[in-house]
Amino acid sequence: MTDPKFFPKSKKLTLEQISKLTKISLPKSTNKNRIFSDISTLDTASKDNVSFLDNKNYINQFKKSKAGACFFRKDFEKIAPKNMIVLISENPYHSFAIVANAFYPMKDITAGVHPKAHVETSVKYDDTVQIAPGAVVSSDVAIGSNCLIGANTVILSGVKIGDNTVIGPNCTIAYSIIGSNVKIHNGVRIGQDGFGFAQNDNVNLKMPQLGRVLINDSVEIGSNCCIDRGTGPDTIIGEGTKLDNLVQIGHNVIIGKNCIFVAQSGVSGSTQLGNNTIIGGQVGIAGHLKIGNNVRIAAKSGVMKNIEDGMTVGGVPSVPINDWHRQTIVLKKLINKRKNEK
């Protein structure tokens, strides 16, 4: 439920506006001026709401839905309710996300520095920036336009932040250069020491961590993620990559563009990941590996070897996904055989 205490009342959009935003053609004889007031799920939608179907598990809800308009693939057109406006999309969830953002645009930043924030005189920022109470911004920091620094967040010396970047409360950011249109959620730690020690005669000698963290444009970092700075080379997060909550990125890791990391996954130091890679929840990736482009790694997998482009892997240690399924079937048969022998 969208609670107005937390989210502003949605905008109203005409069907023509929805069509232009999503680049989807409307059925003939449709009233392009019809107004929609909100988005909703299939089971709760009314005639003034826009919804979507992107999963066959919700077909029954789709058939009964009272949504005035709905995004779905052409395969489901014949079973759509009679009064529903058909919005055929090859990617219904993506189309719905575009409209959802239009109904509920991001809140405007309330520019200004709170009296209880501490900002050093050498900090560079303009009058479009908001710095919340309790925030500490250290010397020689540069903050781009339309940025938000959340309450009790600490930005250490020399950090650079691009335009339109939002940093939530209780974050700590050091030794970093952050791009534009980045979103950093609550409690994130960026730029702390990497976990690097030289061992000799049972002594663990700390290796100086002399690199940075480079976060490119349009990255999103979930709550309580930790991204260590490099040892000498930099830790790099590629453009458009999204990290879920509680993700750990080790020193010198290089992540390509448009990757997705699901919660509680971790990457050990000096591993490189290509573009468009998807990492499932609780995946562990060993250090000094090369993971290719368009790779998929199933949840709870342990990756200990390089992975070539386009592969889908799973298991501990990870193997091609079909091999992992065969291993599971064989193991189940062995267990059942032993049970029957007793």
N, C-alpha and C positions, 0 to 999 in steps of 0.2 A: 504494500500500500504506500502511495506517495503522500507523505505527511506534510502539509503546508508549513508546519513549524520548522521543518528542516529544509524543505525545497520550495522555491517560489512557485506560484501558480503557473501552470504551463501556458505557453503562447498558443494562439489559435492559428491554424494553417488551412488554407484552401487546398482542395484536391489538385489544382493546377500547380501550386507551390510544391506540394509533395512530389508531383510528377517531375518537375524541373530539378528538384534537389537530388532525386534518385535516378534521373534519366530513364524513367520507365514510362512507356506509352500507356495512355488510359484507354479503356474500352470505348467504342463509339457510342454516341448518344449519352455519355456520362456528363453530369452537371459539374463542370470544372470549378464552379464557384462554391460548391458545397464546402461547408466549414467543418473541420474536425478540431476537437478541443483537447485531446489527450491521446496517449498511448496506453495500451493495456495488454495483459495476457489473454489468450483465447477464451478462457473460462470466465473471466470477469469483465470482458469488454462490452461496451454498449454501442449503440448505433453511431455515436459521435467519436468513437475511438478507432485508432489504427492498431492492428496486431500483426502477427506473423506466424508462419508454420515452417519449421526447418528440421523437424524430427518426426519420423513416422509414429513414434510412441504417442503423439498428441493428435492423431487423426480423429479420434472420437470427439475430443474437445473441439476440433476444427469443424466437424460436421454440425455440432450444436451451437457453435459460437454466434453471438449477436454483434460481433464487430462490424462496423460500417464499412471498413476497408481492411484488406489483409494482403501482406506479401507472402507469396508461396511460389513453388515451381509449377511449371505448366502441367506436370503429371497429375496434379491434384485439382485441376480446374473443373473436372466433371462432377466432383463431389462437394464443391463449394456451396454453402448456403445461398439461396436465391437472392436474398437482399444484400449480400456482401459484394462490395466493389472489388473486382479482381485486379490485383497488382502483381503481374507475373515478373518474377526476378530469378536470375540464375543463382543469386546468393541472398536469400530472403533475410537472414540475420544481419548481414552487412547493410542492406537497404533499410531495415528497421532501425539499426544503430544510427544511420544518417538522420533519419526523421526524429529519433529520440533526442539527439543532440540539438536539433532545431527547436523542438518543443521545450527542452530544458537546457538552454545555453549556459555555459559556465558563468558563475557569478562574477560581476565586475569587481576589480580590485579597488578597495578603498584606500586611495593613495595617502601616504604620510608616515611619519616615524612616531611610534608611540612614545610618550614621555618616559616609560619604564624600560625602553630598549636602550642598549649601549652601542653607539656607532662611532668608531674612530674617525677623526677629522680627515684622514687620508683616503677614506672610502669614496669611490666614485659611483654616483647614482643620480637619477633625475627625479622630478616631482611626480612621476607616474608609479613609483615603487611604494609598496606597503611593507613596513617592518613592524611586526607585532610585539606586544609586551614581553619583556624578559629576553628578547633576542640579543645576541652579542655578535657584532660584526667587527672583525679585527682589521688591522692596518693593511692598506694597499689592496683591499678587495675591490673588484669592479662588478657592478650589478647592472644588467641591461634594463631596458624599459619594460614597464608593465609586469614586474616581478613581485612575488609575495614571499617574504621570509617569515615563517611561522613562529608562534610563541615559543620562547625558550630554546630556539635553535641557535647553534653556535657555528659561525663561519670564520675559520681561521685565516691567518695572513696570506695574502697573495692569490686567493681563490678568484676565479673569473666565472661569471654567470651570464649567459646570453639572455635575449629578450623573451618575454612571455613565459618565464619559468616559474613554477610554483613549488615551494619547498615547505612541507608541513611542519607541525610543531615537534620539538624535542629531537631534531636532527643534529648531527655533527658532521661538518664537511671541511676537509683539509687537503692540501696538496692536489687540488683538482681544478680542471677546466671543464665547465659544464656548458653545453650548447643551448640553443633556443627551443622553446616549446617543450621543455622537459618537465615532468611531474615527479616529484619525490615525496613519497608518503611519510606518515609519522614514524619517528624513531629510527630512521635510516642512518647508518654510519658509513661514511665514504672517506677514504684516504688514510686510514690508520695503517700501522705497520703490517706488512705481510708476515706470514709465519715462516721465517727463514733463519735457520741456525746451522752453523758449521760444527760438526761433532769431531772430537779428538780426545782420547783418553778419558772417556766418560764426562767430558765437559761440553755443554751446548753453548757455543759462542754465537751471540746475536750477530747476524749479517745486517749491516746498515741498509735500510730501505730507501733508496735515493731516487726512485721514479715518481710518477704522478698517476692520477686517474683522469682519463679523458672520456667524457660522456658526450656523445654526439647528439644531434638534434632529434627531437620527438621521441626520446626514450622515456619510459615510465618505470619507476622503481617502487615496488610494494613496501609495505610497512616492515620495519625491523630487518631489512636486508643489510648485509655487510659487504663492502667492496674494498679490498685492500689495495693500497698503492703498490706500484712496481718496485722491484729491487734496484733496477737501473733502467731497463726498458719500462715503458708505461703499461698500466692496465687500461684496456680500451673497450668501451661498450659502443657497438655500432648503431648507426642511425635507425630509429624505429623499433629498436628492441624493447621488449616488455618483460620485466621481472615481477613475478608474484611475490607474496609475502615470504619472509624468512629464507631468502636465497643467499648463499655465500659464494662470492667470487674471489678467488685467490690472486696473489700477486702475479703480474706479468700476463695474466689471461687476456686473450684478444677474442672478442665476440663480434661476429659479423652483423650485417644489417637484418632487421625484421625477424629476429629470433624471439622465441617465447620460452620462458623458464617457469615451470609450475612450482608451487610452494615446496620448501624444504629441500630443494635440489642444491647441489654444490659442485663447484669446479675447482680442482687443485691447480697449483701454480704452473704458469708457462704453457698451459694448454691453449690451443687455437681452435675456434669454432667458426665454420663458414656461415654463409647467409641462409636465412629462412629455415633455420634448424629449430625443432620443437623438442624440449626436454620435459619429460613427465615428472610428476611429483616424487620427491624423495630419491631422485637419481643422484648417484655419486660418480664423478668423473675423475680419474686419476690424473696426475700431472704429466706435463711434457708430451701430450698427445696432440694429434691433428684430427679434428672432426670435420667432415666435408660439408658441402652445401646441401640443403634440402634433406637433411638427415632427421629421422624420427627415433626417439629413444623412449621406450615404454617405462611407465612408472616403476619405481623401486629397483631399477636396473643398476648394475655396477659395471662401469665402462673402464676397461684396463688396456685396450688396444686402439689403434687408429681406426677410424671409420671412413669408408669411401663415400663419395657423393651419392645422394639419393637413397641410401640404405635405411631400412627400418630394423631396429635391433631391440632385444629385450633379454632379461635374465641376469644372473650373477654367476660367472662373468657373462657379459652381454654377448649374444650371438645373433645372427640373422633371425628375424622374428618367427619365421616358419620353423626353423630348427628349435627355437625355444618352445614353441607349441608342441613339437614332436617329443621333446624331452619331458615335458609335463605329462603327455599321454603315456609314454613308456613308464615313467615313474609311478603313475597311478595304477597301471596294469601290474607292475611288480608288487606294489603294496597289496592290491586285491588278491594276487596270487598267493602271497604269504599268509594272508588272512584265511584263505580257503584251505591251505595246507594244515592249519592248526586244528 
